[in-house]
């Protein structure tokens, strides 16, 4: 599996996690839930966006290197 595919799988897993979190959040609505979301879910979501973007850029760079080395 290449970086591009791995990034896609990672993005899909994050989407699934956020869907489950939304389901959980609908029944867990107190200060602890809000704290958990702010401490863990929001930063994780932002980091995942960065990681998936970086993986895409690296994949593009690797493909360019492969073409140049042929």
N, C-alpha and C positions, 0 to 999 in steps of 0.2 A: 504494500500500500504506500502510495506517495504522500507527500505533505499535503497536497491539495485535497485528496480524499480524506486524509486524517482530519484536516481542518473542517471538512464537511460533516464528518461524524461527530466531532467535538461540538460543532454548532448545533447539530441535531440533538445531542444529549443535553446541551444547555437549555434548548427550547423545551425539551421534555421535563427537565428539572423545574423550570419556571412554571410550566403548566401545573405540575404537582404542587409547587409552592402556592400558586394561586388557589388551588383547591383547598389546601391546608389553611391558608390565610382566611378563607371565607368562613371557617368555623373556629379559628383561633384569633380572636380579635381583642387583645389586651396589650398592656405596656410591654410585656415580655416578647410578644410576637413582633411588635414594632421595633424593639431593640434588636432582636435576632435579624430581622430584615435589614436594618440599617448597618449592623455590624458585619453580617456575613453575605446576605443575598445580593445587596446592591453592589458592594465591592467585587464580589465574584463575577457578577454579570459584566461589570466594566472591564475587569481583567480578561475575561473570556473574549470579549470583543477585540481587545488588543492582541491577544494570542492568536486568534483566528486570522486577523489581518496580517500579523507578522508571518504566520505560516504561509499565507497566500503570497506575500512578497518574496519569501525565501524560495517557494516553489517556482515562481516566475524567474528568479535569479538562477536557480539551478538549471532550469530548462535552457536559459540563454547560454549558460556556461557549456552545457552539453552540445548545443548547436555550434558554438564557437570552437570547440575542441574536435569537431568531426573533420 
